[in-house]
């Protein structure tokens, strides 16, 4: 049996530990010499490179639909922070660097999160569907994926329209989705969530051919 963490003996310390971890995570990003994308434009770049749409709800989970609604709310709020983002040459996209600012405006709602081998209800639950969707978009671009994690299980297995094996787990302070633009081209994200689907488009300043970087089963 592995050595127990201090927070397992003193659970009351867990919120403090989480805040410390998140603070150190963002401090590390400020010092890692990457230039993170944070410019938005209401004017779209001229060349659509790849478009996709995923269903928002999984009606086969057996869990209360209230938490599916919370997931939809969380993804909708994240989409507002992602829509129009420009990723210039040399810049790095970080999922958390974009969506974390929303929490200063209003709180994310509780949704299901797969953590420590089990499903838990935590604020921001369901954002992994948004990060996985972005991962799918980025796979069809020349952007270099520098950080991506999996849940260990296919959370979207029963959802039609979602490719099997496309997964990008995120947990603030621990797991992120990052891509770097090592090209000479500029890219832009358009992301929206309506009452049934999340949709997205990657645009570029030059006409480029979309080729998926991953073999999908």
Residue pairs with C-beta under 8 A, 6 or more apart in sequence:
6 13
6 17
7 13
7 14
7 17
18 173
21 173
21 174
22 172
22 173
24 173
25 96
25 172
25 173
25 174
26 97
26 100
29 36
29 94
29 97
34 92
34 180
35 90
35 91
35 92
36 91
36 92
36 93
36 94
36 97
37 85
37 86
37 87
37 88
37 91
37 92
37 93
37 94
37 97
37 98
37 181
38 85
38 97
38 98
39 85
39 86
39 88
40 83
40 84
40 85
40 86
41 84
41 86
41 188
42 84
44 188
44 190
44 203
45 86
45 186
45 187
45 188
45 203
45 204
45 205
46 203
46 205
47 203
47 204
47 205
47 206
47 207
47 208
48 201
48 202
48 203
49 140
49 141
49 187
49 201
49 202
49 203
49 204
49 208
49 210
50 137
50 140
50 141
50 201
50 202
50 210
51 199
51 200
51 201
52 133
52 136
52 137
52 199
52 200
53 161
53 197
53 198
53 199
53 200
54 129
54 133
54 136
54 159
54 161
54 162
54 197
54 198
54 199
55 159
55 160
55 161
55 162
55 196
55 197
56 71
56 72
56 75
56 129
56 193
56 195
56 196
56 197
56 198
57 65
57 68
57 72
57 196
58 68
58 156
58 158
58 159
59 68
60 158
61 68
61 158
63 112
67 110
67 111
67 112
67 121
67 125
67 126
70 109
70 110
70 111
70 125
70 126
71 111
71 112
71 125
71 126
71 129
72 126
72 193
73 108
73 109
74 108
74 109
74 111
74 124
74 125
74 126
74 127
74 130
75 126
75 127
75 129
75 130
75 193
75 198
76 193
77 99
77 102
77 106
77 108
78 98
78 99
78 102
78 127
78 130
79 130
79 191
79 192
79 193
79 198
80 102
81 98
81 99
81 101
81 102
82 98
82 99
82 130
82 134
82 189
82 191
83 189
83 190
83 191
83 192
84 188
84 189
84 190
85 93
85 98
85 188
85 189
86 186
86 187
86 188
87 93
87 143
87 179
87 181
87 186
87 187
87 188
87 189
88 181
88 186
89 181
89 182
89 183
89 184
89 185
89 186
90 181
90 182
91 180
91 181
92 146
92 178
92 179
92 180
92 181
93 138
93 143
93 177
93 178
93 179
93 180
93 181
94 176
94 177
94 178
95 131
95 134
95 168
95 170
95 176
95 177
95 178
96 170
96 172
96 176
99 127
99 130
100 172
102 108
107 123
108 123
108 124
108 125
108 127
109 123
109 125
110 121
110 122
110 123
110 125
111 121
111 122
111 123
111 124
111 125
111 126
111 127
112 119
112 120
112 121
112 125
112 126
113 119
113 120
113 121
113 122
113 124
113 125
113 128
113 171
114 120
114 128
114 151
114 152
114 153
114 155
114 169
115 122
115 171
117 152
124 172
127 170
128 151
128 155
128 167
128 168
128 169
128 170
129 155
129 156
129 198
130 191
130 198
131 168
131 169
131 170
131 177
132 155
132 156
132 162
132 166
132 167
132 168
133 198
133 200
134 168
134 177
134 189
134 191
134 200
135 145
135 148
135 166
135 167
135 168
135 177
136 163
136 166
137 189
137 200
137 201
137 202
138 145
138 179
138 202
139 145
139 166
139 212
139 213
139 214
140 202
140 210
140 211
140 212
140 213
141 187
141 202
141 204
141 208
141 210
142 182
142 183
142 185
142 208
143 179
143 180
143 181
143 182
143 183
143 187
144 179
144 180
144 181
144 182
145 177
145 178
145 179
145 213
146 178
146 179
146 180
147 176
147 177
147 178
148 168
148 177
148 178
149 168
149 169
149 170
149 175
150 167
150 168
150 169
151 167
151 169
154 164
154 165
154 167
155 167
156 162
156 164
156 166
156 167
157 164
163 216
164 216
164 217
165 216
165 217
166 214
166 216
168 177
169 175
170 176
170 177
181 187
185 204
185 205
185 206
185 208
186 204
186 205
187 202
187 203
187 204
187 205
188 202
188 203
188 204
189 200
189 201
189 202
189 203
190 200
190 201
190 202
190 203
191 198
191 199
191 200
192 198
192 199
192 200
193 199
